[in-house]
């Protein structure tokens, strides 16, 4: 069996070649309406195929939001399967935004659904939630290593409700005061990525709207998926201030900022290219 090159190495090469930009595929009802599409499976498929046709050959990462496909049941999932396969065939890496998190055999089943090489929804990486304890993600970590794919673990998210969990301080371990939960997740990821070159495969989700994060050690030797650029208020110019020395590992995610220019494929490409260039300039990526 041919072993796939680790996700971190593939992502680093894609970021260097295409720029460090992730475009979300978020076909929620209001966007379908804005595009003049019906809020049904046919509209879903037209939307998704248009985005893939427009940008999958030029961006490093595409990130479909699973929920917007799942709401249409099995037919929506069939569209998601085709979207993933067509995006990967065009050269984009696909991060499945499903935010799965559970324990034991259930977590293993989620990992098989998205990270096993023979799965219909096989993706290059999966977003996961560690809030049943980081150790609950072990089946997904093991499946990712076996398949050569990656994980993006929720660490410091941009939603205002996240702070009540992520900023909560854990009890000390006898060697000093306890870290907060977000910092603990980052430390676990740094351990997963130790010694990996040129980039580890286990990334963190860290919101681009959070402001100064200098109190956190973001140097996890893995990618930092950064939602919040565009409609949520962050700009590419904000990224160096938020991420500091870790800016070279940031993968900013833009969804509505690009998608609102559809359904015209040329306009979608132009918006994607504009964001990619702004990110390159802000992060001094040559």
C-alpha positions as CSV (number, residue, x, y, z in Angstrom):
1,X,0.0,0.0,0.0
2,X,1.3,3.4,-0.9
3,X,1.6,5.6,2.1
4,X,0.4,9.2,1.6
5,X,2.8,12.0,2.4
6,X,1.9,13.5,5.8
7,X,-0.7,16.3,5.7
8,X,1.7,18.9,7.2
9,X,4.2,18.4,4.4
10,X,1.5,18.6,1.7
11,X,-0.1,21.7,3.3
12,X,3.3,23.5,3.6
13,X,3.9,22.9,-0.1
14,X,0.4,24.0,-1.1
15,X,0.8,27.2,1.0
16,X,4.1,28.0,-0.5
17,X,2.8,27.4,-4.1
18,X,-0.7,28.9,-3.8
19,X,-0.5,31.1,-0.8
20,X,-1.8,30.4,2.7
21,X,-5.5,30.9,2.1
22,X,-8.5,28.6,2.9
23,X,-11.9,29.3,1.3
24,X,-14.9,28.0,3.0
25,X,-17.8,26.3,1.2
26,X,-20.7,27.4,3.3
27,X,-24.0,26.9,1.4
28,X,-26.4,28.3,4.0
29,X,-29.9,29.3,2.9
30,X,-29.2,33.0,2.7
31,X,-26.3,32.6,0.3
32,X,-28.2,30.2,-1.9
33,X,-30.9,32.9,-2.1
34,X,-28.3,35.6,-2.9
35,X,-27.1,33.5,-5.7
36,X,-30.6,33.1,-7.1
37,X,-30.7,29.4,-6.2
38,X,-33.4,27.4,-4.5
39,X,-32.8,26.2,-1.0
40,X,-32.8,22.5,-2.1
41,X,-30.4,19.8,-3.2
42,X,-30.2,21.2,-6.8
43,X,-29.2,24.6,-5.4
44,X,-26.7,23.0,-3.0
45,X,-25.0,21.1,-5.9
46,X,-24.9,24.1,-8.2
47,X,-23.4,26.3,-5.4
48,X,-20.8,23.8,-4.4
49,X,-19.7,22.9,-8.0
50,X,-19.4,26.6,-8.9
51,X,-17.1,27.3,-5.9
52,X,-15.0,24.2,-6.8
53,X,-14.8,25.2,-10.4
54,X,-13.9,28.8,-9.6
55,X,-11.1,28.3,-6.9
56,X,-10.1,24.7,-6.4
57,X,-7.2,25.0,-8.8
58,X,-5.8,28.1,-7.1
59,X,-6.3,28.1,-3.3
60,X,-4.3,25.9,-0.9
61,X,-7.4,24.7,1.0
62,X,-11.1,24.4,0.6
63,X,-13.2,23.9,3.7
64,X,-16.7,22.6,3.3
65,X,-19.0,23.0,6.3
66,X,-20.6,19.6,6.7
67,X,-23.7,20.9,8.5
68,X,-25.0,22.8,5.4
69,X,-24.9,19.5,3.4
70,X,-26.2,17.3,6.2
71,X,-29.4,19.3,6.5
72,X,-30.5,17.8,3.2
73,X,-30.1,14.3,4.4
74,X,-28.5,11.5,2.3
75,X,-28.8,13.5,-1.0
76,X,-26.9,16.4,0.6
77,X,-24.2,14.0,1.8
78,X,-23.9,12.7,-1.7
79,X,-23.3,16.3,-2.9
80,X,-20.7,16.7,-0.2
81,X,-18.9,13.5,-1.3
82,X,-18.7,14.8,-4.9
83,X,-17.6,18.2,-3.7
84,X,-14.7,16.7,-1.7
85,X,-13.6,14.4,-4.5
86,X,-13.8,17.2,-7.2
87,X,-11.9,19.7,-5.0
88,X,-9.1,17.3,-4.3
89,X,-8.9,16.3,-8.0
90,X,-8.4,19.9,-8.9
91,X,-5.4,20.2,-6.5
92,X,-6.9,21.8,-3.4
93,X,-6.5,20.2,0.0
94,X,-9.9,19.7,1.7
95,X,-10.4,20.3,5.4
96,X,-13.8,18.9,6.4
97,X,-15.4,21.3,8.9
98,X,-17.4,18.9,11.0
99,X,-16.1,19.6,14.5
100,X,-16.6,16.0,15.6
101,X,-15.8,15.0,19.2
102,X,-16.7,11.9,21.2
103,X,-15.1,9.1,23.1
104,X,-13.9,5.6,22.4
105,X,-15.5,3.6,19.5
106,X,-17.7,6.5,18.5
107,X,-14.7,8.8,18.0
108,X,-13.1,6.1,16.1
109,X,-16.1,5.8,13.8
110,X,-16.1,9.5,13.2
111,X,-12.4,9.3,12.3
112,X,-13.1,6.4,9.9
113,X,-15.9,8.4,8.2
114,X,-13.7,11.3,7.3
115,X,-10.1,10.1,7.5
116,X,-9.9,6.5,6.3
117,X,-8.5,6.4,2.8
118,X,-11.5,4.3,1.5
119,X,-14.2,6.4,3.0
120,X,-16.6,8.3,0.6
121,X,-15.9,11.5,2.6
122,X,-12.2,11.0,2.8
123,X,-10.6,14.4,3.4
124,X,-7.1,15.8,3.9
125,X,-8.0,17.0,7.4
126,X,-10.9,17.2,9.8
127,X,-11.9,19.8,12.5
128,X,-12.4,18.2,15.9
129,X,-13.5,19.3,19.3
130,X,-11.4,18.3,22.4
131,X,-13.9,19.3,25.0
132,X,-14.4,15.8,26.3
133,X,-10.7,15.9,27.1
134,X,-7.9,16.0,24.6
135,X,-7.3,12.2,25.2
136,X,-10.7,11.5,23.7
137,X,-9.3,12.5,20.3
138,X,-6.7,9.7,20.4
139,X,-8.6,7.5,17.8
140,X,-8.7,10.4,15.4
141,X,-5.0,11.1,16.0
142,X,-4.1,7.5,15.3
143,X,-6.3,7.3,12.2
144,X,-4.8,10.6,10.9
145,X,-1.3,9.3,11.3
146,X,-2.2,6.0,9.6
147,X,-3.8,7.8,6.6
148,X,-1.3,10.7,6.3
149,X,-4.0,13.3,7.0
150,X,-4.4,15.9,9.6
151,X,-6.6,17.4,12.4
152,X,-7.5,20.9,13.3
153,X,-8.4,21.0,17.0
154,X,-10.6,23.8,18.4
155,X,-8.3,25.7,20.7
156,X,-9.1,29.5,20.8
157,X,-12.2,30.1,18.8
158,X,-13.6,33.4,17.6
159,X,-17.2,32.9,19.0
160,X,-17.8,35.0,22.1
161,X,-19.2,32.0,24.0
162,X,-16.0,30.0,23.6
163,X,-14.2,31.9,26.4
164,X,-16.2,30.4,29.2
165,X,-14.5,27.0,28.4
166,X,-11.3,27.9,26.6
167,X,-10.2,30.6,29.2
168,X,-11.1,28.5,32.2
169,X,-8.0,27.8,34.3
170,X,-7.2,24.2,35.2
171,X,-5.9,23.2,38.6
172,X,-2.1,23.3,39.0
173,X,-0.1,20.1,38.6
174,X,2.3,20.6,41.4
175,X,4.9,22.3,39.2
176,X,3.2,25.7,39.1
177,X,-0.2,27.4,38.5
178,X,-2.5,25.7,36.1
179,X,-2.8,26.8,32.4
180,X,-6.1,27.7,30.9
181,X,-7.8,25.2,28.7
182,X,-6.9,26.8,25.4
183,X,-3.2,26.9,26.3
184,X,-3.5,23.2,27.4
185,X,-4.8,22.2,24.0
186,X,-2.0,24.1,22.3
187,X,0.5,22.3,24.4
188,X,-0.9,18.9,23.5
189,X,-0.7,19.8,19.8
190,X,2.9,20.9,20.1
191,X,3.7,17.5,21.6
192,X,1.9,15.7,18.7
193,X,4.0,17.7,16.2
194,X,7.4,17.5,17.9
195,X,10.2,16.8,15.4
196,X,8.0,16.9,12.3
197,X,9.3,18.6,9.3
198,X,8.6,20.9,7.5
199,X,5.3,21.2,9.4
200,X,3.3,18.9,11.7
201,X,-0.1,17.6,10.7
202,X,-2.0,18.5,13.9
203,X,-3.2,22.1,13.8
204,X,-5.2,24.4,16.0
205,X,-8.3,26.5,15.3
206,X,-7.4,30.0,16.5
207,X,-9.7,32.9,15.7
208,X,-8.3,35.8,13.7
209,X,-10.7,38.2,15.6
210,X,-9.2,37.6,19.0
211,X,-6.7,40.4,19.1
212,X,-3.3,40.1,20.9
213,X,-2.5,36.5,21.6
214,X,1.0,37.1,22.8
215,X,0.3,35.4,26.1
216,X,-0.2,32.1,24.3
217,X,2.5,29.9,22.9
218,X,1.2,29.4,19.3
219,X,4.5,27.8,18.2
220,X,3.0,24.3,17.9
221,X,5.0,23.3,14.8
222,X,1.7,22.9,13.1
223,X,-0.8,24.9,11.1
224,X,-3.2,27.5,12.7
225,X,-6.5,27.6,10.9
226,X,-7.8,31.2,11.5
227,X,-11.5,31.8,10.9
228,X,-12.8,35.3,11.1
229,X,-11.2,37.1,8.1
230,X,-13.7,39.0,6.0
231,X,-17.4,39.2,7.1
232,X,-16.5,38.5,10.8
233,X,-14.4,41.6,10.9
234,X,-10.7,40.6,10.8
235,X,-8.5,41.6,7.8
236,X,-5.3,40.1,6.4
237,X,-3.5,43.1,7.8
238,X,-4.5,42.0,11.3
239,X,-2.8,38.6,11.1
240,X,0.8,39.6,12.1
241,X,-0.5,41.4,15.2
242,X,-2.7,38.5,16.3
243,X,-0.3,35.6,15.5
244,X,3.1,37.2,15.9
245,X,6.0,34.9,15.3
246,X,3.6,32.1,14.4
247,X,2.3,34.0,11.4
248,X,4.1,31.8,8.9
249,X,1.9,28.8,9.9
250,X,-1.4,30.7,9.7
251,X,-4.1,29.5,7.2
252,X,-6.6,32.3,7.2
253,X,-10.2,31.2,6.4
254,X,-12.4,33.4,4.3
255,X,-16.0,32.3,3.5
256,X,-18.6,35.0,2.8
257,X,-15.9,37.5,1.8
258,X,-15.4,35.3,-1.3
259,X,-18.7,33.5,-1.6
260,X,-20.8,36.7,-1.8
261,X,-19.3,37.4,-5.2
262,X,-21.0,34.3,-6.7
263,X,-22.5,32.8,-8.8
264,X,-20.1,34.4,-11.4
265,X,-17.0,32.2,-11.4
266,X,-14.8,35.0,-12.6
267,X,-15.9,37.2,-9.7
268,X,-15.3,34.4,-7.3
269,X,-11.8,33.8,-8.7
270,X,-11.0,37.5,-8.5
271,X,-12.1,37.8,-4.9
272,X,-10.1,34.7,-4.0
273,X,-7.0,36.0,-5.7
274,X,-7.4,39.4,-4.0
275,X,-7.6,37.8,-0.5
276,X,-4.7,35.5,-1.3
277,X,-2.6,38.5,-2.4
278,X,-3.5,40.5,0.7
279,X,-2.6,37.6,2.9
280,X,0.7,37.1,1.1
281,X,1.5,40.7,1.6
282,X,0.5,40.8,5.2
283,X,2.5,37.7,6.1
284,X,5.4,38.6,3.9
285,X,5.0,35.3,2.0
286,X,7.0,35.5,-1.2
